[in-house]
Amino acid sequence: MDQERILLAHGSGGRQTQELIEKIIYPIFEANGGQPLLDAALLPAPGGAGLALTTDSFVVSPLFFPGGDIGKLAACGTINDLAVVGARPLYLTVGLIIEEGFAVADLKRILTSLAEVAKSAGVSVVAGDTKVVERGNADKLYINTTGIGVVAPGVALGPERIAEGDLIIVSGTVGDHGMTILCQREGLPLEAEVASDCAALHDLARALIATGGISCMRDPTRGGLATALNELAAQSGTVMEISEEKVPVQPPVAAGCGMLGLDPLYLANEGKLLITVRPDCGEAVMSVLVKHPLGKRARVIGRVTGRDGRGKVLLETGLGVRRILPGLEGEHLPRIC
């Protein structure tokens, strides 16, 4: 990091975020006791099972949007971070930072939304904290959540398991959440309404793990699909190739990106899985996906084609040209989650 002060780009989920974590935060905490940078920490527990622990903070603006609100987003985001490391989510804590003057009716609506998602996932909210700050010292409401889940014996997912030949699958259309937030924030009209894909993916993830063919999963949130692919490629030291034409994008999202000069591959998602799959299990995995409400628009978008020790992602464009697909640079859209 060359900057002396934190920039918005350091919260984008892209390269600057990685630099902040790896060069400043990670070393101070002694590399998290040797924990790899996954969506959740995997911790030993008695009896052969493992524990998964994750924490997240949500600062999305606006608080309410088509398809969800900050409460639903907080519950789904934390549950999904546990699900993609193979854990069954069990417990959730909720910390609130509330700005003076915030409407009690809105707070009740948001917390009810969070509680409903947790209950539907079989997750208990077991602890929390509430702080109120002076008017003007926060933007209405911030939520911090911590999730705990259990990993069954024998379940092992992670970038180190990604191998040459693995298929790369995305569980549905990309960019829905990012475009929804952008339209709501800026009042942008689209010919067709788009809604956030915010959803808890624990049930779908459990069904996919049961196929026995999954090597790794990631939920591509901040920085979008392109950034998540680059993270996995770097962590596994592999070369990943995807086809631009095979990546599913809803027409209004594509239209909005065309109007604004954005790339849907970098827009945030809050209800999608990025999955690497053993090639002989691709058919079984796709069968599970298309039969599930949250995976019916799943597509095989590419494969792992080699290993170079450093990792890179190649994109085949609609013109048949291959180019390097980098992770997110700078700030695409702040406060997206």
N, C-alpha and C positions, 0 to 999 in steps of 0.2 A: 504494500500500500504506500503510495506517494503522498496521499492527502493527509493534512494535519487535522481535519475535522470530518465528521460523518456527513455523508451526502445522502439524498433520497435514493440514489442508485445503489447504496449499500443495503437497501431493503428490498431490492427488486427480485431477488432469487437468482440473479445471473452471476456474471464473473466477479463483480465487485463484492457481492454477498459472500461468495466463496473465499475471496481474498480476506475479507474481514474475519471470517470464521477461522480459516486455516493459518493466517499470519498473526492475528491478534488474540482472538478468543481461545482457540484450541491450545496453543502453547502455554498460556497462563494456567489453564486447568489440567496441565500435563496430559494432553491428548485424551481427556476424558477417561483416564485410567486404561487407555488402550482400546477404547470402543471405536469401531469404524463409524464414519459419518453416514448413518442410515436414517430412515424416518423415525425409528424408535430404537432405544438401547435394549440389547438383549442381556438379561441378567440371570445368573444361576439361581436355582431354587431347589429345596429338598424334594425328593421323590421322583426325580427324572424329568419333570416338566421344567420349563423355563419361564421367566417373567419378561414382559416387554413393558418399557416405560417410555412415554413421550410427553412433551410439553409444547404448548403453542400459545401465541397471543394473536388476537383478532382485532383489527383496527379499521375494518372496511368502511368505506363511505360511498353511497349512503347506507344507513343501517338497515333499511328495508328495500327490497328489490324484487322484481318478478322471479318467482322460483324459490324465494327464501328470505332470510334476514340474518343478522349477525349471530343470533342465538342458534339457529339451525346450522349455520356455517361453522360455528365453533364446535358443536357436537359432531357433525359429520367429518370435519377436518381431523379431529383428534381420533375418532374411531377409525378413519381410513389409514392414518399413520400406523396404527396398531395392526390393522388387517393386512397391510402390504408386507409386513415382516413375518406373517404367518400366525399372528396372535389372535385369540378370541378375546375381544374387549370385555372387561368386567366392571371397572370402576373409573369414575371421573371426578375431578375436582373442578370447581368453578370460582375464579377470582374476578371481581368486578372493580373497575375504576370508573366512577360515575361523576359527571360534571354537575356541579350545583345548578339547579333549575331544570334538570331533566324530568320529563313527564313520567309520573308513576305508572300511568296506563301503558306507555310504551315499554317501560321496564318489565311489567308483568307479561306483556305480549311476547317480548323477546325471550324471557326465561321460560315461559310456557312452551314456546317453540323448541328451545333447547331440551327441555324435559321430555317432550313428546318423542324427539329423535332418540334420546338416550333410552327411554322405556321400550321403544320399538326394537332396539338393538339388544335388549337384555342387559343394559348397563345401568349401574346404580351411581347416582351423584352422592358422594360420601363426605365431602369436605369442601370448604370454600373460604373466601375472604371478601370483604367489601370495604372499599375506600371511596370517599367523596372528596373531590378537589374543588377549589374555588372556580367560579364562573370564568371562562376564558382560558383555563389552564389545561383543558382537555377538549376533545371534540365529541361531546355528548356521552359516549360510552365506549370503553375498551373491555375486552374479555380475555382472560388468560385461563387456559384449561390444561390439566394434566391427566393423562390416561394410563391405566394399568391393565394389562391383559396377560393371558397365559398362553404359552406356546407348547403344544402337545409334543411328547417325545417322538423323535424321528422327523419332525418338520424342520426343514432348513432351507431358507431362501436367502439370496444375496448376490451382489455383483460378482463375487468370486466363483459362483456356480455357472455363470454365463459362459457358453462354449461356442466355438465355431460351428455354424450350421443352424443354431437356434433361430426359430422364427420370432419376429417382432410383431406384436399384436396390440392394437389400441381398442378399448372396449366400446367406443362410440365416437360421436362427432366431437371435434375439438374446438376450443375457443368460445364456447357458449357463455361461460361465466364472465370471462373478460369483456366480451362484447356487451353483455347485459349491463354490467357495472358502468362501462363507458357511456352507453346510451342513456342510462338513468342520470349519471353525473352531469353530462353535457347537454341533455335534452335533444339527442340526435334522433331524427325520425328514420325508421326503416320501413320498407314496404310491408314486411311481415314482422310481427312481434317475436322477439327472442327472449328466452327465459334462462336463468342460471340452471346449470345441471347439478346443483348442490344436492348430494345424496350420500347416504351411508352405504359403504361397499362391503361390509363385513360378510354378509350372506353370500354375495357373489364370489368374494375372495375365498371363502371356505369351500364352496363348490369347485372352484378351479384347483385349489390345493389337493382336493380329493382325487383328481385325475392322475396325480403323480408325475405330471409332465412339466410343471412350472419350475423354472430355474430362478427367476427373480420377478418381483413386481414393484412398481413405483406409482404413486399418484401424481401426475404432472400438474402441479398447482402453479405457484409463481414461476414465471419464465416459460411456462407452457411445455409442450411436447418436445420442442427442439432442445431446451435446456435440460430436461430430464434425460433425454437420450445421451446428451454429452456427458452428464454426470455418470451415467451407467457405463458408457464407453471408457471414460477415464478410470473409473474404479475397477473395471474388469480388464483393462488393457486391450480391448478388442476394437475391431473396425465394424461399424454398423452401417448398413445401407438401406435406405427407405425410398419408396416411390411417392413423389408428390401427388400424383393422380390417385393413389390408393388411400390417402389419408382422408377420412370422411369429414366434411365440413358442411354445415347447414347453409342453404342458399342465403338467408339474411345475414349470417355471419360473414360469408364470402363477400357479399355486396357491401357490407359495412367496412370490411378491410380494404376493398377496392376503392371505396370513397375516401378513406382516411390514409391510405398508403401504409396499412399495417399488414403483418403476416400472421395468419391464424395459428401457425406453428409456435408462435411466441405468446399467444394469449392464454390466460390462466384457465384452468379447469378445476372443478370441485366435485366431480362425480364420475371420473374416468380412471381406468387402470391402464398403465403401460406394462406389458407382460412380455417376458422372453420365455420361449417354449421349446422343449426338445422337438426336433422335426418329426419324429414318429408319433408324437402325441398331439400334433396340430389339429387333426380332425376332431379328436375327442374334446379338446379345449374349446374349439369353435362351436361345437355342438352344445356345450354347457352355456357358452356366452349367448348365443342367439335364442336360446330358450328362456333366458332370464330377462325380465323387464329392463334391467340396467345394462344389458349387453347385446340387445337385439340388433344394434347397428355396428357391431364389432367388425373389424377388418384386419386381415394380415397385411401389414404395410411394408414389410421388408424382412431382412435376415441379418444375422451376424456372419460376416464373410471372411474374417481373419483375425489375427492377433498381432499387434505391433508393439505392445508393452506400454504405449502412451494413451491409446484410445483416440478415435475420431469417428465422426458421423458424416456419411456421404448422402447427398440427396440427388435422385434422378428427377429432373424437371419434366414438365409436360412436353418439352421439345426433345427429350431424350438425352439431354446434357447432364453429366454428373458434376457436382460441385460440392465443396465442403460446406456442411451446415453447422455454423458455430452456435455456441450457447448465447444467451441474451447478453448484449452489451448495453450498459447504461440503464436508464429507467424507462420501461415501456409504459407502465401505468401504475402510479403509486397507490398504496392502500387498497389493494385488490382483495385482500383477505384479512 
